[in-house]
Amino acid sequence: MKAVTVNDDQTMSWTEVEQPVAGAGEVLIRVHATAINRADLMQRRGFYPPPAGASAIMGLECAGEIAAVGSDVDRWHVGDRVCALLSGGGYAEYAVAPMGSVLPIPAGLSFVQAAALPEVFATAWLNLFIEAGLKPGEKVVLHAGASGVGTAGIQLCKSFGNPCFVTAGNDEKIRACIALGAAAGSNRNEGSFLEKALAFAGAAGVDVILDPVGGTYLEDNLKLLGMNGRLVLIGLMGGSKSEIELAMLMMKRLRVIGSTLRARPIAEKAQVMGQLEEQVWPKIATGEIQAIIDTVYDIKDINKAHDQVASDTTLGKVVLSVTAV
């Protein structure tokens, strides 16, 4: 089969590699489309190696057809249209996934649309509703609101009754986020988000913040949280170190939660995917929640696609088409 490989100069090529085989509890997927995540850009540069036992090929999600099933797999059959959350291997003609990380493609969606779902909706659902325990009516701040996770989070908040505020890189992105369901937002290139976010929060503060930025936002995040507020850190784009006011954590009974998805045990990922299928997939099938796609590239144009994601100009996902289907 062919897959994307990384050259010594960090450019990428579509080349021949060995095809994976489905083991016990796994399925082999003929990949029709995959999508780019920022973790892929980090892995390409050598900063985010795959977990032990995972494919060294980039790609944390895919959509396609079941090509083979391993032993102990009873739900899936050859020919089923599916999308999957992966620990790696999506940038290829074939990928292997644990059966619990695989979901049916929601009715009416193409392979390209389905490829934009697994990673961002699993990340947003895990961190908002499982880690932070988000309850109806609680207020949320989503940093990087125009990202794939951000656009998924906005729609989940709107659908499950949670007003949300976003930060993003320009006014056009803020307007797009508001059109998706955000209540208000702040352009990060016009200074601190704190004043506008406090106006959104009101005297009680916000309940949950989902943050891929980290260090540079920590102080303002803690000021913004209300009593029993939860800050979920899912990235370190703004640095990994910052001073923290411990008295504020104690007085407001705050929780700071560090979270990653990729290296979680298979059983935990299966729990997330099961909740998505039950709670979110029906809303996608009706069109209430959508896959937000910025651009679709042919997999052979992988270098251009990565450059676009790195440019921070995208709204939602950049998807890679692997076949013409």
LUMPA-279738 format. One record per residue (C-alpha): x, y, z; residue in three letters. Coordinates in steps of 0.05 Angstrom, whole numbers. Layout:
N
(r (X,Y,Z),"ALA")
...
END
This chain:
325
(r (0,0,0),"MET")
(r (20,73,-3),"LYS")
(r (25,120,56),"ALA")
(r (55,188,74),"VAL")
(r (126,183,99),"THR")
(r (170,238,127),"VAL")
(r (237,252,92),"ASN")
(r (301,274,126),"ASP")
(r (286,347,109),"ASP")
(r (216,340,140),"GLN")
(r (181,343,73),"THR")
(r (131,287,61),"MET")
(r (122,236,5),"SER")
(r (68,187,-17),"TRP")
(r (107,122,-20),"THR")
(r (102,47,-15),"GLU")
(r (101,17,55),"VAL")
(r (80,-49,86),"GLU")
(r (5,-58,94),"GLN")
(r (-19,-69,165),"PRO")
(r (-58,-130,187),"VAL")
(r (-118,-130,234),"ALA")
(r (-103,-167,299),"GLY")
(r (-151,-193,352),"ALA")
(r (-204,-141,367),"GLY")
(r (-183,-97,308),"GLU")
(r (-209,-80,239),"VAL")
(r (-172,-62,176),"LEU")
(r (-201,0,141),"ILE")
(r (-192,18,68),"ARG")
(r (-182,92,78),"VAL")
(r (-220,139,32),"HIS")
(r (-205,202,71),"ALA")
(r (-166,226,131),"THR")
(r (-155,293,165),"ALA")
(r (-99,335,193),"ILE")
(r (-91,351,267),"ASN")
(r (-39,395,299),"ARG")
(r (-10,334,332),"ALA")
(r (10,311,262),"ASP")
(r (50,375,252),"LEU")
(r (86,362,317),"MET")
(r (100,289,301),"GLN")
(r (128,309,233),"ARG")
(r (179,353,269),"ARG")
(r (197,298,317),"GLY")
(r (163,329,379),"PHE")
(r (104,281,388),"TYR")
(r (122,208,377),"PRO")
(r (66,158,372),"PRO")
(r (49,116,433),"PRO")
(r (81,48,441),"ALA")
(r (53,-1,392),"GLY")
(r (19,51,348),"ALA")
(r (34,61,275),"SER")
(r (91,108,260),"ALA")
(r (51,137,202),"ILE")
(r (15,203,218),"MET")
(r (-60,209,219),"GLY")
(r (-106,205,280),"LEU")
(r (-172,192,244),"GLU")
(r (-200,165,179),"CYS")
(r (-263,146,142),"ALA")
(r (-271,88,94),"GLY")
(r (-295,16,87),"GLU")
(r (-280,-45,129),"ILE")
(r (-231,-87,88),"ALA")
(r (-220,-143,140),"ALA")
(r (-236,-159,212),"VAL")
(r (-192,-193,264),"GLY")
(r (-214,-247,312),"SER")
(r (-263,-229,367),"ASP")
(r (-296,-175,324),"VAL")
(r (-371,-185,318),"ASP")
(r (-401,-116,305),"ARG")
(r (-364,-99,241),"TRP")
(r (-364,-133,173),"HIS")
(r (-327,-125,108),"VAL")
(r (-357,-68,68),"GLY")
(r (-385,-28,127),"ASP")
(r (-377,47,119),"ARG")
(r (-342,73,181),"VAL")
(r (-300,128,211),"CYS")
(r (-248,116,265),"ALA")
(r (-206,148,318),"LEU")
(r (-133,125,310),"LEU")
(r (-69,128,350),"SER")
(r (-34,134,283),"GLY")
(r (-35,108,212),"GLY")
(r (-89,149,179),"GLY")
(r (-46,179,124),"TYR")
(r (-48,114,84),"ALA")
(r (-90,71,38),"GLU")
(r (-104,23,96),"TYR")
(r (-106,33,171),"ALA")
(r (-119,-12,231),"VAL")
(r (-164,9,288),"ALA")
(r (-190,-24,352),"PRO")
(r (-263,-42,342),"MET")
(r (-285,4,399),"GLY")
(r (-253,64,364),"SER")
(r (-296,54,302),"VAL")
(r (-365,84,289),"LEU")
(r (-413,81,231),"PRO")
(r (-413,141,185),"ILE")
(r (-474,183,203),"PRO")
(r (-530,178,152),"ALA")
(r (-521,224,92),"GLY")
(r (-447,240,102),"LEU")
(r (-392,228,51),"SER")
(r (-325,197,69),"PHE")
(r (-294,266,66),"VAL")
(r (-345,294,115),"GLN")
(r (-339,234,161),"ALA")
(r (-263,239,164),"ALA")
(r (-270,307,197),"ALA")
(r (-309,279,256),"LEU")
(r (-273,229,301),"PRO")
(r (-214,266,331),"GLU")
(r (-246,334,343),"VAL")
(r (-312,309,369),"PHE")
(r (-278,257,413),"ALA")
(r (-232,311,441),"THR")
(r (-287,361,453),"ALA")
(r (-335,311,483),"TRP")
(r (-282,278,528),"LEU")
(r (-257,343,557),"ASN")
(r (-322,382,563),"LEU")
(r (-370,329,585),"PHE")
(r (-327,274,616),"ILE")
(r (-266,309,645),"GLU")
(r (-300,375,663),"ALA")
(r (-369,344,677),"GLY")
(r (-404,400,640),"LEU")
(r (-477,408,661),"LYS")
(r (-534,442,623),"PRO")
(r (-534,518,631),"GLY")
(r (-461,523,653),"GLU")
(r (-419,575,616),"LYS")
(r (-358,555,575),"VAL")
(r (-298,589,544),"VAL")
(r (-267,555,484),"LEU")
(r (-198,580,464),"HIS")
(r (-179,571,391),"ALA")
(r (-253,571,375),"GLY")
(r (-242,568,300),"ALA")
(r (-201,504,304),"SER")
(r (-229,435,291),"GLY")
(r (-238,422,365),"VAL")
(r (-265,492,375),"GLY")
(r (-318,487,321),"THR")
(r (-339,420,348),"ALA")
(r (-341,448,419),"GLY")
(r (-384,507,398),"ILE")
(r (-435,462,366),"GLN")
(r (-436,414,426),"LEU")
(r (-446,472,473),"CYS")
(r (-503,501,432),"LYS")
(r (-537,433,426),"SER")
(r (-531,414,499),"PHE")
(r (-551,481,528),"GLY")
(r (-485,514,547),"ASN")
(r (-471,587,528),"PRO")
(r (-399,594,503),"CYS")
(r (-348,648,490),"PHE")
(r (-290,638,441),"VAL")
(r (-222,667,426),"THR")
(r (-194,665,355),"ALA")
(r (-142,699,311),"GLY")
(r (-184,750,273),"ASN")
(r (-253,783,271),"ASP")
(r (-275,740,212),"GLU")
(r (-263,677,252),"LYS")
(r (-301,707,311),"ILE")
(r (-360,721,266),"ARG")
(r (-358,650,239),"ALA")
(r (-357,622,310),"CYS")
(r (-417,664,330),"ILE")
(r (-454,639,268),"ALA")
(r (-441,568,293),"LEU")
(r (-471,584,360),"GLY")
(r (-420,621,404),"ALA")
(r (-449,678,445),"ALA")
(r (-389,724,437),"ALA")
(r (-314,724,425),"GLY")
(r (-248,760,429),"SER")
(r (-194,769,376),"ASN")
(r (-129,746,408),"ARG")
(r (-89,794,366),"ASN")
(r (-124,853,398),"GLU")
(r (-99,840,469),"GLY")
(r (-123,800,528),"SER")
(r (-189,764,523),"PHE")
(r (-203,775,597),"LEU")
(r (-245,838,595),"GLU")
(r (-293,813,541),"LYS")
(r (-297,744,572),"ALA")
(r (-313,774,641),"LEU")
(r (-371,813,609),"ALA")
(r (-397,747,581),"PHE")
(r (-386,710,647),"ALA")
(r (-420,760,693),"GLY")
(r (-407,763,767),"ALA")
(r (-409,687,776),"ALA")
(r (-352,674,727),"GLY")
(r (-349,617,677),"VAL")
(r (-355,544,695),"ASP")
(r (-309,509,645),"VAL")
(r (-251,531,601),"ILE")
(r (-223,487,546),"LEU")
(r (-153,511,530),"ASP")
(r (-101,487,479),"PRO")
(r (-56,547,493),"VAL")
(r (-28,536,563),"GLY")
(r (23,580,596),"GLY")
(r (8,649,569),"THR")
(r (-67,642,584),"TYR")
(r (-63,610,652),"LEU")
(r (-68,672,696),"GLU")
(r (-127,702,659),"ASP")
(r (-161,634,656),"ASN")
(r (-159,628,732),"LEU")
(r (-186,698,741),"LYS")
(r (-244,683,694),"LEU")
(r (-266,618,728),"LEU")
(r (-321,622,779),"GLY")
(r (-332,580,842),"MET")
(r (-318,507,828),"ASN")
(r (-294,524,758),"GLY")
(r (-255,474,716),"ARG")
(r (-197,489,669),"LEU")
(r (-180,433,620),"VAL")
(r (-112,439,588),"LEU")
(r (-106,402,521),"ILE")
(r (-47,437,490),"GLY")
(r (14,480,502),"LEU")
(r (16,527,442),"MET")
(r (29,585,489),"GLY")
(r (84,551,530),"GLY")
(r (89,497,583),"SER")
(r (109,540,643),"LYS")
(r (73,595,682),"SER")
(r (66,619,754),"GLU")
(r (1,601,788),"ILE")
(r (-36,636,844),"GLU")
(r (-50,578,891),"LEU")
(r (-94,619,937),"ALA")
(r (-142,632,879),"MET")
(r (-148,557,867),"LEU")
(r (-164,546,940),"MET")
(r (-212,603,950),"MET")
(r (-253,587,887),"LYS")
(r (-243,512,893),"ARG")
(r (-217,509,823),"LEU")
(r (-194,447,786),"ARG")
(r (-139,447,733),"VAL")
(r (-143,384,691),"ILE")
(r (-89,361,643),"GLY")
(r (-116,318,587),"SER")
(r (-93,281,525),"THR")
(r (-131,233,481),"LEU")
(r (-82,196,437),"ARG")
(r (-46,154,490),"ALA")
(r (-108,135,530),"ARG")
(r (-123,61,539),"PRO")
(r (-167,29,485),"ILE")
(r (-223,19,535),"ALA")
(r (-226,93,553),"GLU")
(r (-228,113,480),"LYS")
(r (-284,63,468),"ALA")
(r (-324,96,524),"GLN")
(r (-316,164,491),"VAL")
(r (-335,137,422),"MET")
(r (-395,100,451),"GLY")
(r (-421,164,482),"GLN")
(r (-411,201,416),"LEU")
(r (-451,149,379),"GLU")
(r (-508,153,429),"GLU")
(r (-510,228,442),"GLN")
(r (-479,263,383),"VAL")
(r (-484,220,320),"TRP")
(r (-560,227,316),"PRO")
(r (-552,302,317),"LYS")
(r (-501,298,260),"ILE")
(r (-549,254,220),"ALA")
(r (-604,307,226),"THR")
(r (-556,364,208),"GLY")
(r (-561,398,276),"GLU")
(r (-486,387,284),"ILE")
(r (-440,388,224),"GLN")
(r (-370,371,203),"ALA")
(r (-336,439,192),"ILE")
(r (-286,432,135),"ILE")
(r (-242,488,110),"ASP")
(r (-206,454,52),"THR")
(r (-200,385,20),"VAL")
(r (-133,365,-10),"TYR")
(r (-112,303,-48),"ASP")
(r (-66,262,-3),"ILE")
(r (-9,273,-53),"LYS")
(r (-12,347,-37),"ASP")
(r (3,333,36),"ILE")
(r (58,385,41),"ASN")
(r (11,441,18),"LYS")
(r (-42,416,66),"ALA")
(r (5,417,126),"HIS")
(r (28,487,107),"ASP")
(r (-44,511,107),"GLN")
(r (-57,483,176),"VAL")
(r (8,514,202),"ALA")
(r (-13,582,174),"SER")
(r (-69,589,226),"ASP")
(r (-116,613,172),"THR")
(r (-165,555,173),"THR")
(r (-235,549,200),"LEU")
(r (-249,478,221),"GLY")
(r (-214,418,190),"LYS")
(r (-167,406,132),"VAL")
(r (-185,338,101),"VAL")
(r (-143,293,57),"LEU")
(r (-177,253,2),"SER")
(r (-143,186,-7),"VAL")
(r (-188,155,-61),"THR")
(r (-234,183,-113),"ALA")
(r (-294,149,-79),"VAL")
END
